[in-house]
Amino acid sequence: MFRMSEIANARIKSFARVAQQAEVSPSSEPILEIPVSEFQGLLNELTTTYNLVAEMVRDSAILRGRELARMTTEASNSIKATQSPVEMMLLLNAHTRRLLAKVREALKTRPSPEAGKVIQVCSKIMARAVQIIDYVKTTIQDDPLRRKEISFDSQQARILFKGAGETPVSRRDTICAMKRAEALWPALNCDHRPNDGRRTIRLTAKVEDLKYVVPMRVGMTNRSGTLRSTLCL
């Protein structure tokens, strides 16, 4: 990352000496004079902005560490090479925009938030988690009571999973499916029912949160690995 204080101090002093020695005729254009401390403050603010963008690029894995370090070194060297304080700011601004262009390119290639992440369902646990999410979505869409919160416990989940003539799903597998549903739809909260000696597991959520937090898109596959159906949640 940049450390612009040393660069700025050195270049400001150098620029001042050159300006004092040069015999330049006054320009007809208005001249703005600012204290060195104010210019230093502007340069520091631009440097902070560059470093924040660089951190975002690094943390988001938009650029690899070596490539980001190369770009930062190029920016630092170009700023050190100039004698003009104004050119310093212009260069720093240009290099910041260069990083932002990388961010824009990365966003174009990534799926939109509405698309979500596609997960291939290859286990009964995941398939049951999808059942829970589908049930919750249907409940809040067709809710004449207009409830503000929704609650769905493990007993209700076992009834939901039970098909005609099938063996009931175990409590352990039911809880695993409920926790997986929570992972797929962060608006859901999986926890024990309060003041319940049996420590019944339940999923709870505010209906308002369910409307604004979109669950992941899940692709369901059969055991052979071929696509059986796609559930767009």
N, C-alpha and C positions, 0 to 999 in steps of 0.2 A: 504494500500500500504506500501511498505518497506520504512524504514528510516535507511539506512545502515551505516551512518556516526558514530553513537554511537556504533553500533555493531563492526564495523571495528576498531575504535580507541581502544576499550576495548580489543579485541582479538589480535590486533597487539602488544600492550604493554605486554599482557600476554605471547604471543609467544616469544617476545624478552627476557623476564626474564627467561623463560624455556631454551631457547637456550644458554644464558650466563652461567646458572648454570650447564648445562649438560656437561659431559666430554665425548664427542663423537670423535672417531678417524676420521681424515679427509677421506672423500670419494674419491675414484679414479675418480668419475664422475665429470665433470666440474660443478662449482657452479656459478649461476647467482645472483648477488646482485643488488637490486634496492632500491632506497629511499622509505621510508614509504609513502611520498606524492604521488609518482607515483603509488604505489600499491593502495592507497586510490582512486586515479583517475580511475584506472581500475575497482575497485569495484563499484564506483559510476556509471560508464558507464553501467556496467552489470545490476545494480539496475534499472537504467532508462529504459533499454530495457525490463526488467521484468515488470515494472509498465506500460509501453506503451502497452505491450501485454495484461496485465490484464485489462486495460481500454477498449481495443478493444473487449475482451471477454465479458466484462460487457455490453458495449454499444450495442453489437450485440445480446445480450440475449442468448449467447451460454451457460453460466452458470448463475444460480441464485445467488443473492448477498450473501446469506448465505454460499453456497458451495464455491464460490470464496474466501470469507473471511476465510473459513476453510483451503483451500489450501494455502493461503498466510500466515496464522498463522503457519501451519506446516513447510513451507519453512523457515520462520523467526526463528522458534525454532531450526530447524536442523542446521542452520548456526551459531546461538548463541552457540550451544553445541560443536562446533569444536574448536580446538586450532591451527589448521594449516591454514595460509593465503591462501595457494594453494587450500586446500580443500574447503575453503569458496567460491572461484571462481567456482570450479567444481560443488559444490552443487547449487549455484545460477544459473549456466548454465543448470543444470539438471532440476531444477524447472521451468525454462523458457521453456525448451523443453516440459515439461509436459503440460504447458498451450497451446503450439503450437499444441500438439497432439489433444487437445480438439477442436481446430480450424479446424484441418484436418478432424476429425470425423464429425463435423458439416457440412463442405463443401460437404462431400460425400453424406450426407442425403438430402441436399437441391437440388432443380431443377437447371439445368444448365441455364446460362444467355440466351441461344438460345431458351430454352423452354418458358421462360417468365411466366407471371402469367395468370392463366385461370380464366376468369370472366364469370359467367352465365348471359346471357342477358335475362332479364325478363321485359323490358320496351321498349316502342317505341323509347324513347330517345337514349338508348344504341344501339338499332338496327340501327337507323339512323346514329349514330356515326360510326358504323362499315361500313355502306354504304360509308360514306365520306372517311374513311381510304382505303377502297377497291378502290374507284375511284382515289384517289391520287396515290396509288401504281401502278394502271394500267396506269395512265397518265405519270408517270416518266419512266415506263418500255418501253412504246411505244411512245416515244417522238422524232419525227424526227428533231425537232428544237434544241435538246440537250441544253435546257434552263438550266441556273444555279439556278434560283429561280422559285418557283411555288406560285401562288396566287389563292385562291378559296373563293369567297364572298358568302354572305347569299342568294343572288338572284339565283346564280348558284345552291346552295344547295337546295333551294325550288324546282327548276326544276328537280333536281336529285331525290328528294323524291316523286314527283308527279307521281302517277300511273294512268292508264287508268280509268276514271270515278270516281276517288277518290277526296275527298275534299282537296284543297291545304293546306299544312302544315302552321301553323301560324308562324309569325316572331319570336315570343317568343320561340316556340318549336324548331325552326330551330337554333336559337342562342344557346339554351341549348345543342342541339346535337353537334354543332361545338365546344363548350367548352368541352364536354365530349370526343370528338375526340382528342382534345389537351391533355387531361389528359391521354388518352390511348397511345398516340404517342407524347412524349415530344419534338420531333423535330419540331412539328407544333406549330405555335404561333398564338393565337386568339386575335385579337385586332381591334380597329376602323381603317378604312381607313383614312390616313392623309389628311387634308384639304378637308374633305367631310362634307358639312353642314348636310347631312342626317345621318351622323355617322354610315355608313354602316359597319357591322362586316365582317371581312374576316379572312381566315386562310392563313398564309404565311410560307414559309420554304425554306431553301437552299437545293437544290437537293442532295448535298454532305452529308449534315446532315441526310437526310432521308435514305440514304444508310447505314449509320453507326449506327444510333439509331433505334433499333428494336422495333416495337410496341408490345403491350401485345397480347398474344393469348386469343381469346374470344370464349367461348362456348355459343351457342344460344339455348334458350329453349322456348317452347310455353307456353301458359297459364296453362296447366295442370302440367307443371314442367318437362315433359319428354324431353329428348335431341332430338332436331329437326335437328340440323346440327352443325358442328364444323368448325370454320374458323381459320386456322393457318396462322397468319400474319407474 
